[in-house]
Amino acid sequence: MSMNIDSLSPQELAALIARANKRKKVLAKRKPAAQAKAAVAKALKATGWTFDELFGKPNAATPAPAGKKTRKARGPSKNKGVKVAPKYCNPANEKETWSGRGRAPLWMSSAIAAGHKQDEFLIRK
């Protein structure tokens, strides 16, 4: 981080120095990184774990589970925004219809939860 200290007023410069000294004291209280790493390694060894088993290897992409294929990201749907004729109708209110796309409406979800079958709401032509 670079900072242009030439443009700071004496008050701003004094505040910056005070913040820097405070940060310096916090860092001085820390144990060296090598000592912290050794303590963590010792604790992990005592429990039978390795760092890589718990947290993965640093900067390594997580591999896909064996036997499963990963899906490629798709672009926008070609049919997005295209109107579709309704496929299901609420018998209690004929104006409530659903095309069968996307999330089911509440009237359909609650009826299915009550024991009805989705086929009961099909619009017969």
C-alpha positions as CSV (number, residue, x, y, z in Angstrom):
1,M,0.0,0.0,0.0
2,S,1.5,3.3,-1.0
3,M,0.4,6.6,0.5
4,N,1.3,10.1,-0.4
5,I,2.3,11.6,2.9
6,D,3.5,14.8,1.4
7,S,-0.1,16.0,1.2
8,L,-1.0,15.3,4.8
9,S,-1.5,18.0,7.3
10,P,0.5,17.9,10.6
11,Q,-2.6,16.6,12.5
12,E,-3.2,13.9,9.9
13,L,0.5,12.9,9.9
14,A,0.4,12.7,13.8
15,A,-2.7,10.5,13.6
16,L,-1.1,8.2,11.0
17,I,2.1,7.9,13.1
18,A,-0.1,7.0,16.2
19,R,-2.0,4.3,14.2
20,A,1.3,2.9,12.8
21,N,2.8,2.7,16.3
22,K,-0.4,1.0,17.6
23,R,-0.2,-1.6,14.8
24,K,3.5,-2.1,15.4
25,K,2.8,-3.0,19.1
26,V,0.1,-5.5,18.0
27,L,2.5,-7.2,15.6
28,A,5.3,-7.2,18.1
29,K,3.1,-9.3,20.5
30,R,2.6,-12.0,17.9
31,K,4.8,-15.1,18.0
32,P,6.8,-15.7,14.8
33,A,4.9,-17.5,12.0
34,A,7.2,-20.5,12.1
35,Q,6.5,-20.9,15.8
36,A,2.7,-20.7,15.2
37,K,3.0,-23.2,12.3
38,A,4.9,-25.6,14.5
39,A,2.3,-25.4,17.3
40,V,-0.5,-26.1,14.8
41,A,1.4,-29.0,13.3
42,K,2.0,-30.5,16.8
43,A,-1.7,-30.2,17.7
44,L,-2.7,-31.8,14.4
45,K,-0.3,-34.6,14.9
46,A,-1.6,-35.3,18.3
47,T,-5.1,-35.7,16.9
48,G,-4.0,-37.8,13.9
49,W,-4.9,-35.2,11.2
50,T,-2.8,-33.4,8.7
51,F,-3.3,-29.8,7.7
52,D,-4.0,-30.9,4.1
53,E,-6.7,-33.3,5.2
54,L,-8.5,-30.6,7.2
55,F,-8.0,-27.6,5.0
56,G,-6.9,-28.9,1.6
57,K,-3.7,-28.0,-0.2
58,P,-3.0,-24.3,-0.6
59,N,-3.9,-22.9,-4.0
60,A,-5.0,-26.3,-5.2
61,A,-8.4,-26.6,-6.9
62,T,-10.7,-29.0,-5.2
63,P,-11.0,-32.1,-7.4
64,A,-14.4,-33.3,-8.5
65,P,-15.7,-36.4,-6.7
66,A,-14.7,-39.6,-8.3
67,G,-17.2,-41.0,-10.7
68,K,-19.2,-37.8,-11.2
69,K,-19.0,-35.6,-14.2
70,T,-19.0,-31.9,-13.7
71,R,-21.5,-29.8,-15.5
72,K,-20.5,-27.0,-17.7
73,A,-22.0,-23.6,-17.2
74,R,-24.6,-22.9,-19.7
75,G,-25.5,-19.7,-21.3
76,P,-28.9,-18.1,-21.1
77,S,-31.8,-20.2,-22.2
78,K,-33.0,-19.8,-25.7
79,N,-36.6,-20.0,-24.5
80,K,-36.3,-17.4,-21.7
81,G,-39.2,-15.0,-21.9
82,V,-41.2,-17.2,-24.3
83,K,-44.8,-17.5,-23.3
84,V,-46.0,-21.1,-22.8
85,A,-49.6,-22.2,-22.7
86,P,-50.8,-23.2,-19.2
87,K,-50.7,-26.9,-18.4
88,Y,-52.2,-27.0,-14.9
89,C,-55.3,-25.2,-13.5
90,N,-56.5,-24.6,-9.9
91,P,-60.0,-26.2,-9.7
92,A,-60.9,-23.8,-6.9
93,N,-60.1,-20.8,-9.0
94,E,-60.0,-21.3,-12.8
95,K,-57.9,-18.1,-13.3
96,E,-55.0,-19.6,-11.4
97,T,-52.9,-21.6,-13.9
98,W,-49.3,-22.8,-14.2
99,S,-47.3,-23.7,-17.2
100,G,-45.3,-26.4,-15.4
101,R,-42.1,-24.4,-15.7
102,G,-40.2,-23.1,-12.7
103,R,-41.3,-23.3,-9.1
104,A,-44.8,-24.7,-8.5
105,P,-47.4,-22.1,-7.3
106,L,-48.5,-22.2,-3.7
107,W,-52.0,-23.6,-4.5
108,M,-50.3,-26.5,-6.3
109,S,-47.7,-27.1,-3.6
110,S,-50.3,-27.1,-0.8
111,A,-52.6,-29.4,-2.7
112,I,-49.8,-31.9,-3.3
113,A,-48.8,-31.7,0.4
114,A,-52.5,-32.5,1.2
115,G,-52.3,-35.7,-0.8
116,H,-53.5,-34.7,-4.3
117,K,-51.5,-35.8,-7.3
118,Q,-50.2,-33.3,-9.8
119,D,-52.0,-35.1,-12.7
120,E,-55.4,-34.1,-11.1
121,F,-54.7,-30.5,-12.1
122,L,-53.9,-31.1,-15.8
123,I,-55.9,-29.0,-18.2
124,R,-57.8,-31.3,-20.5
125,K,-58.4,-30.1,-24.0
